[in-house]
Structure formats: structure tokens, C-alpha cells
Amino acid sequence: MISIRGVTKQFGGLTAVENLDLDVGRGEVVGFLGPNGAGKTTTMRMLTGVLEPDQGSIYYDGRLISEDLNAAKKKVGYLPESNPLYSDMLVVEYLEYATSLRKMNQKDARSGISDAVDETGISEVFFRPISELSKGYRQRVGLAAAILHRPEILVLDEPAEGLDPNQRVDIRNLVSNLGQERTVLLSSHVMQEVEATCKRILIINRGKLIADGSVSDLLETGKGRSEYTVEIVGNGAVEKLTALNGVDAHTTEEVNGRTRVSLSVLGDEELRPVISQLAQQEGWILWELHKNQISLERLFRELTDNEETSK
């Protein structure tokens, strides 16, 4: 569905995206992650035809989008991070204005608005001023505007940014529903949202793709490193725990008179029996001991931190 080949984009002396290759298949809901300044938004703007790459090519269904940019734009709906709404308009006025920008005929505009309103659940605010809407409803209106022309591809840049937890859940469910009949590329800093919504993850850093796979496959790559939480009372506990084989980082905090130690361990050796035996030998009181599940957020930090330190 979407293919990017050797794409590079520079702004002055800054290379925002460098020799990028990636593919997104039809019907996929793909998370697009990266630190600030990694090149996510620049890539999304090139995908939607807002920016042109300096080098390389972008294809929709095997056709170069630069050959017919207007036709390509009809295939894609875009919700930028700064949702460009006009606060002095009613929702209905804004959606009608959006159809006019896309030069939709009256019949297509009417049916497009009707379907978009139903899909995004904004019928109850349809005749209200945008200035009176909550942040959650504003995002819904932005999504409605992005799907008015029934695009095959949705590119969403931080759709849950600034929302409260309940609104995040609403937008997450909405994106999942929208992705049932469309290809979706979703950028977000909220790992839980991406993990809950997307089947596949792309991670970009310094303009280069550094990871690509399903959530489960990417978490598998994080194996070889483990984290343990130990809550304990006993003399010399921190020193002896952090001296265990494989421990290469730790943090400590005091909790209700007990010491909680978080251990980062390089290697797959199971340390819980070792820690339990050590506590028994030393006469420590062991209040808590568990091995933490590898998270997408931790994997993201490790991958992007490694890229930074390797420069």
C-alpha cells in the first residue's frame, strides 16, 4: 500500500530524514515512534504530499505519488499534531468548509459529512461552536475532517496529545474502529496507546528506521536484559544485591522504613532464587521480589539511547 524508498529530507544543514526505507501494507494499523526531532512529522508530511523529499521515492499501490499528487492526496487523510480547527465556526460549518477545500461535489460532500459524523460520534455537537468543544471532541472533529473524502490511508500525528485518560481511551477506540477499513499510520509519544492500538511498530531515530516489527517481536529483542524489584530490610543489602552477577545498573528508594532496589541485569539468568537464598543467608527480611515484564517504553528508551550513545 505505502512504500518509501531511499527518502532523504534536509532543512538547511540539518538532515531530518536520511535514506529511509519502509513499507506499510493495506489494512495495517502501524505505530510510528521516535524521540522529539527524530523525523516522524517530516516523514508524515512527505507521505501526505505536504513536503517533497529531496531524494528517494514514495509510492501508493506501486504508483509514484509525485507523478499525480492530487490523485495521491485523495487516497490519504491527515490529522496533524496541531489540529487546524477554526474556533469561530460551528462544527457543521467547518466540515462543509473542509469539503470545499477538497473540491467535493455537493452529493459527495453531503454523504461524506454524514458518514464522518457517524464514524466519529460527533452528532451531538454538530451544530455547536468549535470554541465550546472539549479537547476530545476537537480531536474527533479533526478526525472527521480527515475522513470526509473516504481515504484509504489515515496518517495521524499525536491524536491523543493533551487528552485526559478517559478521552485517550475514547480516541484509542475510535482509531481502532477507523483502522478496520483503512491503513493507519499513527504517531504517538504514549506507548500504552500504541501498544493497545497497533499491530506493528516502526521506530525512527535521527531520521533512520532502527526497529520494525510486531509488538511481541520487538519485545523479544529486549530479552537478554531483565529488571527486578526487591523490597528488603537488612544491613548491606544494597551493596550485595548490586554486586550480583550481571547487574549493571540500579536505583534505590526508601519506602516505609524498607529499601526498594530496582536492578537492571544483563543476561537471561534467573536471579530470583539467588536473591531469595542470599536474603536467607544474610538474615534480611524480604518484603517483595519480582521480575518486571519488559515494556515497550523501556525497549524504546534502550533503542534510542543506544543510538544516541553510538554517535
PLY file of the C-alpha trace (Angstrom):
ply
format ascii 1.0
element vertex 311
property float x
property float y
property float z
element edge 310
property int vertex1
property int vertex2
end_header
0.00 0.00 0.00
2.66 2.52 1.11
6.30 2.18 0.07
9.12 4.59 0.89
12.43 4.05 -0.86
15.66 5.90 -0.09
13.91 9.05 1.11
16.03 11.90 2.44
14.87 15.35 3.55
17.11 18.19 4.68
16.40 21.64 6.08
19.48 23.77 5.58
22.33 21.82 7.12
20.01 19.57 9.16
19.14 16.11 7.86
15.66 15.35 9.20
15.19 12.04 7.36
18.06 10.03 5.88
17.80 7.27 3.27
14.56 5.92 4.76
13.00 2.67 3.54
9.71 1.29 4.87
6.53 -0.45 3.77
3.02 -0.40 5.23
0.56 -2.97 3.94
-3.11 -2.48 3.15
-5.27 -2.61 6.27
-2.38 -2.36 8.73
-2.56 -0.16 11.83
1.07 0.82 12.40
2.60 2.79 15.26
5.31 5.26 14.27
7.54 6.10 17.23
10.59 8.24 17.82
12.02 10.89 20.15
11.42 14.57 19.51
13.28 15.62 16.39
13.61 12.03 15.12
11.94 12.78 11.77
8.42 11.40 12.39
6.46 14.52 11.47
8.68 15.25 8.47
8.10 11.70 7.20
4.35 12.06 7.70
4.28 15.35 5.83
6.13 13.76 2.92
3.70 10.83 2.94
0.75 13.20 2.68
2.31 15.34 -0.04
2.75 18.40 2.16
6.54 18.17 1.71
8.58 16.76 -1.15
11.61 14.55 -0.43
14.99 15.82 -1.57
15.91 12.29 -2.60
14.07 8.99 -2.93
10.53 7.99 -3.83
7.15 7.43 -2.16
4.57 5.07 -3.66
0.89 4.34 -3.05
-0.12 0.98 -4.53
3.03 0.94 -6.64
2.41 4.38 -8.16
4.82 7.23 -7.55
2.83 9.92 -5.71
4.83 12.76 -7.28
3.50 11.76 -10.73
-0.04 12.76 -9.74
-0.01 14.48 -6.37
-3.70 15.40 -6.47
-4.72 11.78 -7.05
-2.41 10.65 -4.25
-3.88 13.20 -1.82
-7.34 11.76 -2.45
-6.12 8.47 -1.02
-4.89 9.91 2.27
-6.44 11.65 5.27
-4.13 13.58 7.58
-4.59 14.78 11.16
-1.55 16.91 12.03
-0.33 17.35 15.61
-1.61 20.93 15.63
-5.23 20.16 14.74
-6.09 23.14 12.46
-9.64 23.98 13.55
-11.36 27.37 13.28
-12.81 28.14 16.71
-15.29 30.73 15.44
-17.04 28.18 13.19
-19.77 25.69 14.03
-18.75 22.05 13.56
-21.09 21.76 10.55
-19.58 24.90 9.00
-16.04 23.63 9.46
-16.80 20.25 7.86
-18.57 21.95 4.95
-15.55 24.21 4.55
-13.25 21.16 4.56
-15.25 19.56 1.75
-14.98 22.75 -0.29
-11.20 22.75 0.12
-11.18 19.22 -1.31
-13.46 20.38 -4.17
-16.02 17.67 -3.38
-19.30 17.92 -5.26
-22.46 18.60 -3.28
-23.64 14.98 -3.25
-20.27 13.55 -2.15
-19.83 16.33 0.42
-23.23 15.68 1.98
-22.74 11.91 2.22
-19.10 12.31 3.30
-20.08 14.59 6.19
-22.92 12.26 7.22
-20.66 9.19 7.28
-17.80 11.01 9.03
-20.13 12.36 11.74
-21.46 8.85 12.37
-18.00 7.24 12.43
-16.51 9.78 14.82
-19.55 10.15 17.10
-19.92 13.94 16.88
-23.64 14.20 16.03
-24.48 15.77 19.39
-22.04 18.66 18.82
-22.72 19.04 15.09
-24.33 22.46 15.46
-22.14 23.74 18.30
-19.29 26.26 18.00
-15.88 24.61 17.94
-14.76 27.07 20.64
-17.13 25.35 23.10
-15.86 21.81 22.48
-13.67 19.79 24.81
-10.22 18.74 23.58
-11.56 15.24 22.99
-14.37 16.45 20.75
-12.00 18.77 18.90
-9.86 15.75 18.04
-12.97 13.91 16.88
-13.86 16.83 14.60
-10.31 16.79 13.22
-10.62 13.06 12.53
-13.99 13.62 10.86
-12.41 16.22 8.56
-9.62 13.75 7.73
-12.05 11.05 6.53
-14.63 13.19 4.68
-13.33 12.06 1.28
-13.23 8.35 2.31
-9.44 7.95 2.15
-7.79 4.53 2.07
-4.91 5.78 4.25
-5.03 7.69 7.55
-1.94 9.47 8.87
-2.43 10.59 12.47
0.18 12.69 14.26
-0.28 12.57 18.07
-4.11 12.23 18.01
-4.26 11.72 21.82
-1.94 14.62 22.72
-3.28 16.71 25.61
-6.24 14.44 26.34
-7.24 13.21 29.79
-7.23 9.42 30.45
-10.90 8.94 29.58
-10.54 10.93 26.36
-7.44 8.90 25.46
-9.45 5.68 25.74
-12.21 7.18 23.55
-9.74 8.24 20.84
-7.92 4.89 21.06
-11.19 3.04 20.44
-12.11 5.44 17.65
-8.76 4.94 15.89
-9.14 1.16 16.21
-12.57 1.36 14.59
-11.33 3.66 11.82
-8.50 1.21 11.16
-10.85 -1.67 10.40
-11.32 -0.45 6.82
-8.22 1.71 6.33
-4.46 1.67 6.50
-3.43 3.75 9.54
-0.04 5.23 10.42
-0.18 6.53 13.99
2.47 8.66 15.68
2.37 8.99 19.47
4.59 9.52 22.49
2.18 7.47 24.63
3.49 3.91 24.48
0.39 2.40 26.09
-1.78 3.88 23.33
0.44 2.49 20.58
0.71 -0.93 22.24
-3.08 -1.14 22.66
-3.94 0.13 19.16
-1.23 -1.03 16.76
-0.28 -4.46 15.47
3.10 -3.31 14.22
5.63 -0.73 15.39
8.18 1.36 13.49
10.81 3.24 15.50
12.76 6.09 13.91
15.69 7.99 15.39
17.88 10.67 13.83
15.96 10.22 10.59
16.70 6.48 10.29
14.49 3.45 10.88
16.00 1.49 13.78
13.25 -1.05 14.54
10.33 -2.63 12.69
8.11 -5.47 13.86
5.07 -6.58 15.80
4.89 -5.55 19.45
5.61 -9.12 20.56
8.55 -9.47 18.16
10.09 -6.20 19.28
9.73 -7.13 22.94
11.54 -10.38 22.14
14.52 -8.29 21.05
14.58 -6.81 24.54
15.32 -10.20 26.00
18.83 -10.59 27.22
18.16 -7.87 29.76
15.97 -8.19 32.85
14.73 -5.95 35.63
13.98 -6.96 39.21
12.32 -5.12 42.07
13.46 -6.07 45.56
11.99 -4.56 48.73
14.10 -5.52 51.70
15.29 -4.74 55.23
18.84 -5.73 56.15
22.36 -4.47 56.64
24.47 -4.29 53.48
21.57 -5.38 51.26
22.04 -2.75 48.55
25.77 -3.37 48.25
25.41 -7.14 47.96
22.42 -7.04 45.62
24.12 -4.65 43.22
27.23 -6.83 43.24
25.33 -9.84 41.86
26.46 -11.23 38.53
25.06 -9.29 35.56
23.74 -6.26 37.48
24.89 -3.19 35.55
22.52 -0.50 36.88
20.27 0.09 39.86
18.12 2.61 41.67
17.07 2.71 45.32
14.36 4.40 47.35
13.15 4.23 50.93
9.56 3.04 51.39
8.05 2.83 54.90
11.37 2.03 56.51
12.27 -0.52 53.85
14.67 -0.23 50.93
13.31 -0.81 47.44
16.01 -1.70 44.94
15.43 -1.83 41.18
18.08 -3.94 39.46
18.84 -3.88 35.74
20.53 -7.13 34.75
22.37 -8.01 31.55
21.77 -11.64 30.62
18.96 -14.18 30.90
19.97 -15.83 34.18
17.06 -16.07 36.63
18.09 -14.18 39.78
15.05 -14.65 42.00
16.30 -17.92 43.57
19.74 -16.33 44.04
18.26 -13.27 45.77
15.99 -15.40 47.98
18.90 -17.58 49.07
21.09 -14.54 49.71
18.37 -12.95 51.87
18.07 -16.13 53.91
21.83 -16.39 54.40
22.16 -12.75 55.43
19.10 -12.72 57.67
17.37 -9.99 55.68
13.59 -9.52 55.73
12.40 -9.87 52.14
9.14 -7.95 51.65
8.94 -8.07 47.88
10.71 -9.76 44.99
9.51 -9.84 41.41
10.83 -9.80 37.90
9.43 -6.96 35.82
7.92 -7.58 32.41
9.77 -5.98 29.53
7.77 -2.96 28.36
7.62 -1.21 25.01
8.55 2.04 26.76
11.73 0.54 28.20
12.66 -1.03 24.88
12.08 2.32 23.14
14.38 4.08 25.64
17.10 1.47 25.21
16.99 1.55 21.41
17.01 5.34 21.14
19.56 5.78 23.95
21.86 3.27 22.27
21.59 5.21 19.03
22.46 8.43 20.83
25.50 6.97 22.62
26.78 5.29 19.48
27.12 8.62 17.69
0 1
1 2
2 3
3 4
4 5
5 6
6 7
7 8
8 9
9 10
10 11
11 12
12 13
13 14
14 15
15 16
16 17
17 18
18 19
19 20
20 21
21 22
22 23
23 24
24 25
25 26
26 27
27 28
28 29
29 30
30 31
31 32
32 33
33 34
34 35
35 36
36 37
37 38
38 39
39 40
40 41
41 42
42 43
43 44
44 45
45 46
46 47
47 48
48 49
49 50
50 51
51 52
52 53
53 54
54 55
55 56
56 57
57 58
58 59
59 60
60 61
61 62
62 63
63 64
64 65
65 66
66 67
67 68
68 69
69 70
70 71
71 72
72 73
73 74
74 75
75 76
76 77
77 78
78 79
79 80
80 81
81 82
82 83
83 84
84 85
85 86
86 87
87 88
88 89
89 90
90 91
91 92
92 93
93 94
94 95
95 96
96 97
97 98
98 99
99 100
100 101
101 102
102 103
103 104
104 105
105 106
106 107
107 108
108 109
109 110
110 111
111 112
112 113
113 114
114 115
115 116
116 117
117 118
118 119
119 120
120 121
121 122
122 123
123 124
124 125
125 126
126 127
127 128
128 129
129 130
130 131
131 132
132 133
133 134
134 135
135 136
136 137
137 138
138 139
139 140
140 141
141 142
142 143
143 144
144 145
145 146
146 147
147 148
148 149
149 150
150 151
151 152
152 153
153 154
154 155
155 156
156 157
157 158
158 159
159 160
160 161
161 162
162 163
163 164
164 165
165 166
166 167
167 168
168 169
169 170
170 171
171 172
172 173
173 174
174 175
175 176
176 177
177 178
178 179
179 180
180 181
181 182
182 183
183 184
184 185
185 186
186 187
187 188
188 189
189 190
190 191
191 192
192 193
193 194
194 195
195 196
196 197
197 198
198 199
199 200
200 201
201 202
202 203
203 204
204 205
205 206
206 207
207 208
208 209
209 210
210 211
211 212
212 213
213 214
214 215
215 216
216 217
217 218
218 219
219 220
220 221
221 222
222 223
223 224
224 225
225 226
226 227
227 228
228 229
229 230
230 231
231 232
232 233
233 234
234 235
235 236
236 237
237 238
238 239
239 240
240 241
241 242
242 243
243 244
244 245
245 246
246 247
247 248
248 249
249 250
250 251
251 252
252 253
253 254
254 255
255 256
256 257
257 258
258 259
259 260
260 261
261 262
262 263
263 264
264 265
265 266
266 267
267 268
268 269
269 270
270 271
271 272
272 273
273 274
274 275
275 276
276 277
277 278
278 279
279 280
280 281
281 282
282 283
283 284
284 285
285 286
286 287
287 288
288 289
289 290
290 291
291 292
292 293
293 294
294 295
295 296
296 297
297 298
298 299
299 300
300 301
301 302
302 303
303 304
304 305
305 306
306 307
307 308
308 309
309 310
